[in-house]
Amino acid sequence: MSIDFKQELKSEQNQNVSEYINKVLRLIEKEEINEAEAAWITKETVDGFREHVNPGFLEYRKTVTEGGQFAAVEWSDNGSCFKDVNGKEYIDCLGGFGIYNVGHRNPKVVKAVTDQLNRQALHSQDLLDPLRAMLAKILADITPGDLKYAFFTNSGTESVEAALKLAKMYSERTTFISTTRAFHGKSLGSLSGTAKGMFRKPFLPLIPGFRHVPFGDIDMMRKTFEVCAAVGEDVAAVLLEPIQGEGGIILPPEGYLKQVRELCDQYGSLLIFDEVQTGMGRTGKMFAAELYEVVPDIICLAKAFGGGVMPAGAVVATENVFKSWFDNPFMHTTTFGGNPLACAAAIATIGVLIEEKLPERAAEVGAYFLAELKKAVKGHEDKVQEIRGQGLMIGIEFHQDEIGYEVSKGMFDRGILVAGTLINSKTIRIEPALTISYEEVNKVVNTLKEVLEHING
């Protein structure tokens, strides 16, 4: 093949790509799309996932409409809801696994990000960027105890990675205790703390030094500390979700977290709270640590931290712990963590949570939601094993995966999105925006009742 012919082919390819890009950008620009455009978007989305993203998503996800069609292509959102490309509206009770605490496209968060974008999107990486300093000060003011210094990330797993490295550098110890059913992320360090075997096995061996004990079993936690000390593998830190999310909305036994704190103090170990899902008002307090009156040495944040508008996360630690990074702040860095857009989003998000008293609202609406759900499942004890939760972090556990799958699919077909997948639906999660209305709560409850009546146990 001649050079000229290759160049001609490349030029034609670039032209086709350019035309495709322009078509996509014109669609993004539109406030409303027509039926033909919706059909094109749906086809391109399904084909793109099959050929270029991951075909597994097309089979794995529960959000397949009746008849196996993939009509549920997201297109727009607002408040507690989103719409698919065909204009059907859904109450979002999955909430990106807890991203949308202040609602979808909260206007104050969008405005802050837009205002910052109009002035500067990213920073030079060399000069001091003001919003990072301001956000860190705000976090020092609102986090429990004497947590003071912040490092900013882009996601939850990055926050956990930073916390693990911080704990190692502080203590020069290499042993960590995590718990069964824990989920801390899927990068190698955080995956080492995660307990789900399906995610771990393909990547073994992971980071050495991790021990797992049953969540809520303080005696096993104590014995593990004792054994680690006896064999010279002193514990650097205990890594815990105050309430387990991915594990099925598992609440800690009374006094458990305080007892873990005491063990950490006794053995000179740090306590890391992974509040990626429980933080930012979800449980009825700004942080679940406050709910249980326990102050960790390090707290990990993400998900709702960016207000559902920007990917953003943070690790906040005491000065005593964080100072191991003072001498060389480049020991752990990330290019986009703490960028101006993410910081603007986080600052505005915290403002909304405080001004609109959304943590308090989560406690109030969550108590109502939980009570109404328990009423709705009466008479369906053959299908529903338990309903539990704290604030607007609620789990519905079924006797079988298949029932959970049918419930989540049935609710989706009726315009309610909840969390649950084909291979793991024994417990489905309900994590709506903290702004969800009582009317919307009632619709979710009534829909669950209707779906249960149509399912054979």
Steps between C-alpha positions, in 0.01 A plus 500: 500500500648832395560786741265724302220244517550460877483874547184515290337227713604679820362827373168336414489331840564830678225663296253228603601531865465878483149473353401250770636728775310798364176299491550397864581857607188630326292248696664601828418862418128428455256549784251261340553214253250342264400135465742427216789653692406298808501181293843585354643572846363172634647299212838673522508446876421129486734442205774702668477302823500174306791585272713751690415526873412156639225271368465352848311809612216418262433169677615582852285804571147454631371811324392310192147584405236237433572300187875544541516841334752756619274804500639628827774723370548793739468846351404767756442547872368740760413492870431143614443365150655433161354441155597246239558591138133434422382747764388247764563631852636288785524571871866433571529289814840367398652846475824382345551295821472817707632775273196728485456605864415859403294384201566470131655815354449706814487858366739641763761234425459539124533878535820473705658265246385711206628820660838338565511354148440843353811625681737200517437127458822336622804630685864525397616235751768742622340813643278481807134449406266686737192277498702202622608700805148626564340157467760348733417765762129427467564127546708566810204695640228243427673165554490347849769535765838642408510389136684788337694436176349390168629329189267508200426215261269416209321193638435280799760238421760777464401635841549157656835456323617834640384407849688169491822667386459770764456238772806306382719807487383622839564176688744307282271203569362288218211302650139607446178357636187519287170314528292244317242641256707819479530698179775759472561519125667299224849643453761265646541660842132560568413162345728343762264644761188403306361163607305377198679194360357542150686831462818381674575156356607599146759742640658297778745544660394847608684739732640291787414566863119508492295298749122470479274440800118478517335842505347566840697228682701694756642184660654388171631851443663493845655156445639611163667800664648271763633250246648772278680653798624160618659414164654843447254614232357798684189649343544824309126567475151359504307584183123509546178622342292625796200353318577249227350602166592247231484230768124554524440802727641327808477710815759449777394344831448747782831621640708315239668800339588650840657170602704493178617853576611386846693205355678729254599732785617206711728365226616832355315439173308744284129482429401573139132559427403443139210746475496506122136387509390598851644851494348833396172463689384160375442341843336797673824664611759671282725200574404161644788542747283761674208261509704251702700764691832360383785711364728324249860600430431506127173538312449415131245691291380489138174421315268783620798721586488649148129572519410261220661742255876439522708193591658597832633338813707578806700351783497701821738414786627634827814714493694233689424246225520731200831660595692201360427660160618847604867455412421386148145577380579314177512163674142451384340710226235487232474730199131578516427458871395830653461672163312833501178359351485213750576732792232746387249214485596369845487844661155566356383150600600550863324838491178341376516219757539750785263773379218263405560274803510194278666266754216576741251452216660163417439389858136612494404379152705184545310404817170551316621308194621207710174480695286513185711235325457267797123549480501436126667159527263364762346183365805439281724349766550203266685736264646774722736399778582840651491874442769702676675830467611830643395835357458467124725196478253211493532132413223255413619140543315219327512128561642436154700688236235421242229681697720807542571502128130476412416778747770736374403430139128538574559833670717616212229418250269719710739794511703438819875428487644304794831317542523130430645283226424167342769318697479697825150615586433336834519847649403802294602847610292814515715812502301789352585868499465648848261745335249227405143612570251314720283459189786325323567284806136393502519413132804279560327324791178443306696373200688249716170377641356462150805313372506261796136410436589394144796281597476139609712429807 
